[in-house]
Amino acid sequence: MTKEKFNPMKLREKYSLGSLNKTNNFSSFWLDSGWDNTGSVFDDEDTSVKPKTDLVALSSYRKAIGNFVGIVTGDPDIKVVFNSSGDSYTDGKKVTISSKLDDKLFDSTVGLALHEGSHIKLSDFDFLKNLEMNIPKELYLLGEKKGYYQNQVIGHIKNLLNYVEDRRIDNYIFTTSPGYKGYYHSMYDKYFYSKIIDKALGSSEYTDESWDSYEFRIINLANKNTNLKALNGLQHIWKIIDLKNISRLESTEHAFKVACHVYNVVMSNLPDGQSSTDEYGNKELKPQSEVGNGDESIDSPSKISDEDFQEMLDNATDGQGSPDGSSKKKSSDLPDLSDHQKKQLENAIKKQGKFMDGKIQKKKVTKKEQKDLETVESSGMTYVDVAKNLSDRYYGKKTPTKVIMVKKLTQGLIDSDTIGMLSKSRYSRYYYSSDDNETGYVEDGIRLGTMLGRKLQVRGESRETKWSRLDSGRIDKRLVAELGFGNDRVFQNTFIESYSDAFLHISIDASGSMGGKKWDNTMTSVVAICKAVSMIQNVDVVVSFRSTQSNNGKYGGRGRGSKEYPIVLVAYDSRIDKFQKVKNLFPHINPSGTTPEGLCFEAILSDIVPTSVDRDSYFLNFSDGMPMFGNDDIDYHHDTAIDHTKKMVDEIRGMGVNVLSYFVGDSEWERERSTNTFRRMYGNDAEFIDVTSVMSVSKTMNKKFLQK
């Protein structure tokens, strides 16, 4: 089988924007089509203020691109960061990306990040920094003969090197990670290719032997509309670069030699000019001692050897036509561009230049956005798609939505004052009580939890029982003498009874209707359970709160037509957190928003630990009844919400998880009203109890929790 050679023109046609209908074909499997720049959970409450960038999506976006860069380069240490200050191009250590999310072509952004990441892996940045000293003095002298300053020569060769090096880097991706080449071509279609460039290549523009003409024609050699007869020596240059065999170039230095070769051909086809001088009439060329000695080529396995380089200097064309004997096509035979088209072409060339120089403008994040982004990422905040198969009860169409998932409650998240259920000030039960001696639910919970922990500590214990006079097992020395009397039942076995490890996920309804005494009672019980579990060695607990969050303001509850989403906040995980976190941070959690019960359950399904041979799993729910929620995506009310919640509870139970649901109500009337709905969702696992009573909690938990 013959290995297919790299053909940038063919690949560009295959993966061009025209063939992709200008959509994010390659990002569609990870990039949600609903991402936009119209709202954020970090927006101000004032709707007159222009919505900020959706930082939750932005964080996920950066992580996804960072993963791509890590996969393609094989270097997980290459950081992908948003442009915040200074230069937007890569510094050889990290990849900088734009914070603009409303771009229709996300694929091109991914491609640009991959391109820069590949440069970090493959390009020699130290060599590039010393480019001036690596240029042979012969090329400086040749440039002077054609009327160019030393700095202009450096700029010319740098641009040529950028082009050749880009092609070398691209080929690396195409051959090692072909699944990502679509991103590259989307990038080139956005930043490099355009209709006006296509048209100009077949026109009379840039057909005079000047540096600008050669540069324009060279950097567009991979365009299918390129005309190799537009300039003398262009076919020779095509052969020198040899795009189809670009893999022969194994380093930046090899690419540099090709660039120098091309520059010599270009200069040899330009008319002589006067020596360049500065504004004072002095020659701009540096002294020979500062230019380089011409012997700085690196001996390497590249096909571009030192001998080849010297041969190129000796055998360059003389301006009388290309070396293969073909003559230049007369410009008079080519169509002209209109003034408007010339202006378009000028802008397109500037855009190409910025791309070649790695200076593409990237939208910056503000200092506040950067700080908020750090908060988002430290808390593990992300979106989870839910309700993909849920149909609208009015129209019958699928109405998926998102849940904001916050993996970790942090002090920084509280201080940001951006999550509706979190407040900088501690939630106080004093508002509901005139008792100045009120200790608060944390203190009450710790006291009750200590009592509960003592009751549940039996789970961490084991009991040993010995059985004797058995047919098999270990010989009981005390019965050996009975063998002489015909008794062969002289064996014994020891049986050890113990509980498996246990995992609890406690999910708490943090909607606005849970406020007041309901919240105090619930939090007292939850703190008690956390305290009790902290006293047991083989038990872990995760506590999550569920509510809604509007990204048109910090507080939820704006209903259908808003940018409101369900939110799940994982506030405590005994596997990684100390109990002190419960004492310090739980008082900052406040009930707000509505009740997207089942949607939140669906979002945490993958985080619930299933029951296994050596581990029992439990799901404890605290709620005050009817689920309800609505936004632009979904109408989550009545039977739709109840049935979906039941389905999620059934899925949890299907994982072997023991489900126990506590109904939190202020009155008998409230309980009676919600009984049917609550039992419909949770079945026989629904419990109507006083959650502040340690005896009630202990009794119901023992029912499930102390089963072997």
VODREN-749073 format. One record per residue (C-alpha): residue in one letter; z, y, x. Coordinates in steps of 0.02 Angstrom, whole numbers, padded with zeros to 5 digits, always signed. Each point is the difference from the previous one (the first is absolute). Example, Ala and Ser with C-alpha at 12.3 -4.5 7.8 and 13.67 -1.06 7.14 Angstrom:
2
A+00390-00225+00615
S-00033+00172+00069
This chain:
708
M+00000+00000+00000
T-00050+00170+00068
K+00139+00130-00005
E-00048+00148-00108
K-00009+00159+00101
F+00086+00161-00051
N-00119+00105-00104
P+00084+00161-00061
M-00150+00055-00104
K-00008-00165-00095
L+00185-00001-00031
R-00001+00180-00056
E-00133-00041-00131
K+00103-00147-00062
Y+00163+00095-00010
S-00063+00174-00039
L+00073+00106-00138
G-00155-00029-00104
S+00029-00187-00004
L+00185+00025-00038
N-00030+00123-00142
K+00121+00120+00085
T+00155-00102-00042
N+00139-00071+00105
N-00073-00174+00004
F+00097-00054+00152
S+00166+00079-00046
S-00001-00057-00180
F+00104-00155+00035
W+00147+00103+00066
L-00032+00178-00057
D+00044+00032-00181
S-00135+00094-00093
G+00133+00105-00084
W+00059+00082+00158
D-00023+00185-00009
N+00075+00165+00054
T+00061+00059-00169
G+00184-00035+00007
S+00146-00065+00099
V+00179-00053-00028
F+00037+00140+00123
D-00076+00136-00108
D+00098+00148-00064
E+00053+00001-00181
D-00098+00160-00030
T-00169-00058-00066
S-00079+00167+00049
V+00016-00052+00183
K-00151-00091+00069
P+00040-00187+00010
K+00034-00064+00173
T-00075-00151+00084
D+00062-00165-00070
L+00110-00048+00147
V+00034-00175-00066
A-00186-00038+00000
L-00020+00092+00164
S+00130-00109+00083
S-00082-00160-00065
Y-00168+00067+00057
R+00061+00030+00178
K+00081-00173+00008
A-00161-00084-00058
I-00106+00092+00128
G+00130-00034+00134
N-00012-00185-00039
F-00189+00007+00012
V+00007+00088+00169
G+00127-00127+00062
I-00109-00146-00056
V-00162+00068+00072
T+00072+00054+00167
G+00124-00142+00019
D+00129+00131+00048
P+00139+00024-00129
D+00075+00139+00107
I-00141+00123-00039
K+00077+00124-00121
V-00093+00076-00147
V+00070+00171-00045
F-00047+00144-00113
N-00062+00161+00075
S+00149+00117+00003
S-00031+00122+00141
G-00109+00027+00151
D-00160-00095+00031
S-00063-00124-00128
Y-00087-00116+00122
T+00074-00153+00084
D+00096+00025+00160
G-00024-00177+00061
K+00168-00054-00071
K-00008+00025-00188
V-00128+00019-00139
T+00009+00157-00105
I-00061-00006-00180
S-00023+00129-00137
S+00127+00019-00140
K-00139+00033-00125
L+00006-00133-00135
D-00123+00070-00124
D-00146-00042+00112
K-00124-00110-00092
L-00043-00096+00158
F+00158-00084+00060
D-00106-00126+00094
S-00057+00135+00119
T+00181+00046+00037
V+00039-00181+00039
G-00155-00008+00109
L+00050+00156+00096
A+00174-00071+00031
L-00074-00165+00061
H-00121+00096+00110
E+00139+00100+00081
G+00111-00152+00015
S-00138-00094+00090
H-00019+00144+00122
I+00185-00014+00040
K-00023-00184+00037
L-00165+00007+00096
S-00029+00175+00070
D+00066+00056+00168
F+00084+00166-00042
D+00049+00031+00181
F-00183-00013+00051
L-00047+00122-00139
K+00131+00124+00057
N-00077-00001+00174
L-00179+00005-00061
E-00039+00158+00097
M+00042-00082+00166
N-00096-00159-00042
I-00167+00086-00030
P-00114-00021+00153
K-00040+00163+00089
E-00186-00037-00019
L+00014+00028-00187
Y+00090+00165+00024
L-00140+00056+00115
L-00133-00061-00121
G+00084+00094-00142
E+00007+00158+00107
K-00186-00017+00033
K-00029-00001-00188
G+00110+00153-00025
Y+00164-00076-00059
Y+00176+00043+00054
Q+00113-00134+00070
N+00105+00000-00159
Q-00159-00021-00102
V-00048-00152+00103
I+00171-00074-00030
G-00017+00033-00187
H-00173-00080-00004
I+00054-00159+00087
K+00159-00007-00103
N-00102+00003-00161
L-00117-00136+00064
L+00149-00105+00055
N+00081+00023-00171
Y-00156-00067-00083
V-00020-00152+00114
E+00186-00038-00003
D+00003+00009-00190
R-00142-00126-00009
R+00093-00114+00121
I+00160+00013-00102
D-00093-00029-00164
N-00079-00157+00068
Y+00172-00066+00042
I+00050+00012-00183
F-00164-00073-00062
T+00017-00152+00111
T+00188-00031-00006
S+00042+00057-00176
P-00161-00004-00102
G+00097+00012-00164
Y+00042+00181+00042
K-00174+00063+00042
G-00023+00068-00176
Y+00138+00125+00032
Y-00091+00058+00156
H-00162+00030-00090
S+00088+00094-00138
M+00074+00109+00136
Y-00168+00035+00079
D-00080+00034-00167
K+00130+00132-00036
Y+00019+00084+00169
F-00164-00035+00089
Y-00147-00045-00112
S-00077+00112-00132
K-00163+00025-00091
I-00037+00159+00096
I+00021-00094+00166
D-00120-00133-00063
K-00127+00133-00047
A+00020+00099+00161
L-00035-00151+00109
G-00174-00010-00075
S-00032+00187+00009
S-00054+00123+00133
E+00181+00051+00030
Y+00070-00036+00172
T-00164-00052+00077
D+00003+00124+00144
E+00063-00060+00168
S+00173+00079-00004
W+00174-00070+00017
D+00038+00028-00184
S-00155-00097-00050
Y+00041-00148+00111
E+00182-00003-00055
F-00049+00002-00185
R-00129-00138+00023
I+00113-00109+00109
I+00155+00000-00111
N-00112-00048-00146
L-00091-00143+00086
A+00081-00126-00118
N-00073+00090-00151
K-00143-00097-00078
N-00102+00162-00008
T+00009+00033+00187
N-00164+00048+00085
L-00005-00060+00180
K-00158+00103+00033
A+00079+00164-00050
L+00048+00039+00181
N-00059-00051+00172
G+00108-00138+00072
L+00085-00043-00165
Q-00068-00177+00000
H+00063-00020+00177
I+00172+00059-00057
W-00006-00125-00144
K-00027-00139+00125
I+00137+00062+00115
I+00130+00003-00137
D-00066-00164-00073
L+00106-00003-00159
K-00046-00180-00039
N+00078-00053+00165
I+00144+00124+00003
S+00127-00141+00027
R-00053-00003+00184
L+00107+00155+00023
E+00175-00064+00034
S+00094+00161+00034
T+00002+00188-00019
E-00064+00014+00178
H-00151-00107-00043
A-00037+00112-00149
F+00019+00150+00115
K-00134-00066+00118
V-00120-00019-00145
A+00040+00178-00056
C-00037+00064+00176
H-00163-00097+00003
V-00051+00077-00167
Y+00049+00174+00059
N-00110-00016+00153
V-00149-00047-00109
V+00033+00147-00117
M+00017+00126+00142
S-00157-00068+00084
N-00098+00039-00158
L+00065+00177-00019
P-00090+00149+00077
D+00085+00080+00148
G+00108+00152-00038
Q+00093+00133+00096
S+00167-00045+00075
S+00140+00031-00122
T+00118+00142+00041
D+00158+00066-00078
E+00023+00175-00072
Y+00025+00069+00176
G-00160-00076+00068
N+00088-00137+00098
K-00059-00179-00004
E+00105-00110-00113
L-00018-00155+00106
K+00157-00059+00088
P+00000-00029+00187
Q-00068-00167+00050
S+00173-00059+00054
E+00061+00017-00180
V-00145-00085-00083
G+00006-00178+00065
N-00088-00089+00138
G-00122-00099-00105
D+00072-00166+00052
E+00126-00021-00138
S-00090-00135-00097
I+00106-00156-00025
D-00059-00165+00066
S+00005-00112-00154
P-00089-00143-00085
S-00094+00126-00109
K-00188-00004+00003
I+00011+00184+00046
S+00036-00020+00186
D+00010+00134+00133
E-00177-00049+00053
D-00059+00020-00179
F+00078+00172-00007
Q-00088+00056+00160
E-00163-00073-00064
M+00016+00101-00158
L+00018+00158+00104
D-00155-00042+00098
N-00112-00058-00141
A+00032+00123-00140
T-00148+00070-00095
D-00077+00164+00057
G-00028+00076-00171
Q-00179-00061-00014
G+00039-00131-00133
S+00106-00154-00027
P-00001-00135+00134
D-00085-00130-00110
G-00157+00106-00010
S+00014+00048-00183
S-00024+00184-00033
K+00106+00120-00100
K-00051+00031-00180
K-00056+00179-00026
S+00124+00105-00100
S-00146+00076-00096
D-00027-00171-00079
L+00177-00001-00069
P+00063+00087-00160
D+00109+00155+00011
L+00170+00029-00081
S+00034+00144-00117
D+00126+00135+00047
H+00126-00077-00120
Q-00026-00172+00075
K+00021+00072+00175
K+00168+00071-00052
Q+00051-00169-00071
L-00055-00083+00161
E+00103+00121+00103
N+00156-00044-00099
A-00037-00186+00012
I-00019+00010+00189
K+00167+00092+00014
K+00078-00139-00102
Q-00074-00130+00118
G+00065+00097+00149
K+00177+00000-00068
F-00010-00186-00030
M-00067-00034+00175
D+00138+00107+00075
G+00135-00082-00105
K+00046+00165-00082
I-00024-00040-00184
Q+00113+00111-00105
K+00140-00097-00084
K+00111+00072-00134
K+00175+00030+00065
V+00165-00041-00080
T+00128+00138-00010
K+00169-00013+00084
K+00081-00034-00169
E-00131-00132-00043
Q+00028-00081+00169
K+00187-00005-00031
D-00026-00070-00175
L-00121-00128+00069
E+00131-00059+00121
T+00120-00015-00146
V-00127-00099-00101
E-00035-00120+00142
S+00182-00024+00049
S+00038-00047-00180
G-00149-00118-00009
M-00067+00092-00152
T-00166-00067-00065
Y-00099-00034-00158
V-00006-00171-00084
D-00138-00037-00126
V+00067-00076-00162
A-00056-00045-00177
K-00176-00049+00057
N-00017-00119-00147
L+00094+00105-00129
S-00107+00062-00144
D+00023+00164-00092
R+00071-00037-00173
Y-00117+00126-00082
Y-00165-00028+00089
G+00023-00173+00076
K-00062+00055+00173
K+00087-00042+00164
T+00119+00139+00052
P+00072-00033+00174
T+00116+00127+00079
K+00107+00021+00156
V+00183-00015+00041
I+00076+00104+00139
M+00094-00123+00108
V+00137+00068+00113
K+00054-00139+00116
K+00150+00088+00076
L+00122+00134-00058
T+00034+00121+00143
Q+00101+00159+00021
G-00163+00089+00045
L-00074-00049-00168
I+00153+00072-00087
D-00008+00160+00103
S-00184+00023-00042
D+00048+00027-00183
T-00164-00074-00058
I+00044-00158-00097
G+00056+00031-00177
M+00140-00129+00001
L+00072+00068+00164
S+00103+00158+00020
K+00074+00087+00151
S+00161+00021-00098
R+00105-00152-00043
Y-00008-00062-00178
S+00170+00036-00077
R+00084-00086-00147
Y+00115+00150-00013
Y-00127+00075-00117
Y+00043-00134-00125
S+00188-00005+00027
S+00143+00125-00002
D+00107-00112+00108
D+00028+00090+00164
N+00060-00163+00077
E-00169-00084-00030
T-00043-00097+00158
G-00187-00025-00032
Y-00102-00156-00028
V-00016-00040+00185
E+00187-00012+00022
D+00020-00095-00163
G-00141-00117+00048
I+00076-00038+00169
R+00168-00040-00082
L-00079-00114-00131
G-00120-00074+00128
T+00144-00054+00110
M+00071-00095-00148
L-00169-00075-00043
G-00031-00047+00180
R+00158-00103+00004
K-00058-00093-00156
L-00172-00034+00074
Q+00055-00045+00176
V+00006-00180-00056
R-00189+00003+00017
G+00016+00013+00187
E+00118-00146+00008
S-00036-00187+00016
R+00099-00152-00059
E+00008-00165+00094
T+00028-00163-00097
K+00017-00173+00079
W-00049-00157-00095
S+00060-00169+00061
R-00029-00186-00038
L-00188+00023-00004
D-00140-00125+00037
S-00073+00110+00138
G+00044+00145+00109
R+00122+00015+00144
I+00132-00135+00023
D+00171+00050-00063
K+00115-00060+00138
R+00142-00015-00123
L-00094-00136-00095
V-00061-00106+00146
A+00144-00124-00023
E-00062-00039-00175
L-00160-00077+00069
G+00101-00160+00030
F+00040-00012-00183
G-00183+00006-00054
N-00007+00185-00039
D-00159+00076+00071
R+00017+00169-00085
V+00077+00081+00152
F-00115+00152+00018
Q+00029+00183-00036
N-00104+00160-00020
T+00046+00183+00005
F-00080+00115-00129
I-00003+00189+00030
E-00025+00111-00150
S-00057+00178+00035
Y-00102+00139-00076
S-00173+00047+00062
D-00034+00172+00068
A-00030+00126-00138
F-00107+00154-00026
L+00028+00129-00136
H-00120+00137-00053
I+00085+00127-00112
S-00121+00112-00097
I+00075+00152-00086
D-00076+00107-00137
A+00016+00178+00065
S-00084+00087-00148
G+00073+00157-00077
S+00075-00096-00147
M+00116-00090+00123
G+00092+00162+00037
G+00183+00034-00033
K+00124-00141-00024
K-00139-00130+00003
W-00042+00050+00178
D+00181+00004+00055
N+00031-00172-00074
T-00159-00074+00075
M+00028+00072+00173
T+00181-00057+00000
S-00058-00177-00032
V-00142+00008+00128
V+00113+00068+00136
A+00124-00138-00044
I-00133-00134+00021
C-00057+00074+00167
K+00179+00004+00060
A+00031-00178-00058
V-00158-00064+00087
S+00052+00088+00161
M+00151-00116+00000
I-00105-00160-00012
Q-00092-00066+00153
N-00143-00097-00079
V-00055+00128-00131
D-00121+00148+00014
V-00035+00136-00128
V-00138+00128-00026
V+00027+00145-00122
S-00149+00094-00072
F-00009+00142-00127
R-00146+00030-00116
S-00055+00160-00088
T-00151+00116-00006
Q-00060+00134+00119
S-00117+00144-00039
N-00109+00060+00143
N-00023+00163-00094
G+00183+00034+00033
K+00157-00081+00062
Y+00057-00058-00170
G-00079-00130-00109
G-00018-00005-00187
R-00158+00101-00026
G-00080-00142-00094
R-00181-00048-00027
G-00122+00121+00078
S+00102+00030+00157
K-00008-00069+00175
E+00156-00100-00034
Y+00028-00174+00071
P+00136-00132-00011
I+00108-00004+00155
V+00108-00135+00080
L+00129+00050+00129
V+00076-00137+00109
A+00169+00078+00035
Y+00095-00140+00086
D-00042-00161+00092
S+00150-00093+00069
R-00114-00091+00124
I-00028+00163+00095
D+00122+00128-00073
K+00187+00016+00020
F+00108+00021-00156
Q+00039+00176+00059
K-00173+00049-00063
V+00056-00038-00178
K+00148+00117+00020
N-00100+00141+00081
L-00167+00000-00091
F+00024-00077-00173
P+00088+00157-00068
H-00164+00096+00029
I-00095-00110-00124
N-00019+00077-00173
P-00079-00066-00160
S-00162+00089-00050
G-00171-00035-00075
T-00052-00140-00118
T+00008-00191+00001
P-00153-00090+00073
E+00096-00165+00002
G-00133-00135+00022
L-00113+00109+00109
C+00140+00018+00127
F+00038-00187-00010
E-00182-00036+00040
A+00007+00117+00151
I+00147-00095+00078
L-00060-00177-00037
S-00054-00027+00180
D+00170+00060+00064
I+00104-00119-00106
V+00054-00151+00102
P-00042-00162-00093
T+00120-00144-00014
S-00024-00134+00132
V+00083-00162+00057
D+00132+00091+00101
R+00011+00165-00095
D+00040+00050-00180
S-00076+00162-00064
Y+00064+00113-00139
F-00069+00151-00091
L+00128+00114-00083
N-00061+00137-00116
F+00094+00150-00071
S-00087+00091-00143
D+00032+00095-00161
G-00143-00074-00098
M-00176+00052-00050
P-00132+00019+00137
M-00117+00149-00016
F-00119+00098+00111
G-00165+00093-00007
N-00120+00092+00114
D-00186+00029+00018
D-00025-00184+00038
I+00107-00096-00121
D+00088+00006-00169
Y+00151-00110+00031
H+00098-00004-00163
H+00059-00116-00139
D-00072-00177+00001
T-00109+00035+00152
A+00150+00044+00107
I+00115-00133-00074
D-00125-00142+00020
H-00047+00053+00177
T+00183+00010+00050
K+00029-00174-00072
K-00150-00064+00098
M+00069+00071+00163
V+00172-00074-00034
D-00083-00168-00032
E-00093+00016+00166
I+00163+00033+00089
R+00078-00150-00086
G-00154-00102+00048
M+00044+00029+00184
G+00158-00101-00029
V+00102+00160-00009
N+00154+00002-00111
V-00012+00153-00114
L+00151+00090-00072
S-00021+00162-00097
Y+00143+00117-00049
F-00025+00117-00148
V+00085+00168+00027
G+00045+00086-00164
D+00122+00132-00058
S+00029-00068-00174
E-00011-00153-00113
W-00138+00087-00099
E-00105+00021+00158
R+00024-00182+00045
E-00046-00062-00173
R-00156+00107-00002
S-00060-00066+00167
T+00056-00181-00015
N-00165-00071-00061
T-00104+00097+00127
F+00114-00042+00143
R+00007-00186-00038
R-00188-00001-00028
M-00024+00059+00180
Y+00140-00097+00086
G+00034-00146-00118
N+00164-00091+00017
D+00031+00088+00165
A+00038+00163-00091
E+00185+00044+00006
F+00084+00136-00102
I+00159+00037+00099
D+00113+00137+00062
V-00070+00022+00175
T+00159+00087+00059
S+00105-00152-00036
V+00016-00104+00156
M+00050-00148-00107
S-00159+00013-00105
V-00111+00019+00153
S+00089-00142+00088
K-00015-00114-00150
T-00188+00027-00025
M-00038-00006+00186
N+00101-00160+00021
K-00104-00077-00137
K-00154+00015+00112
F+00067+00040+00170
L+00123-00142+00022
Q-00117-00139-00054
K-00032-00125+00142
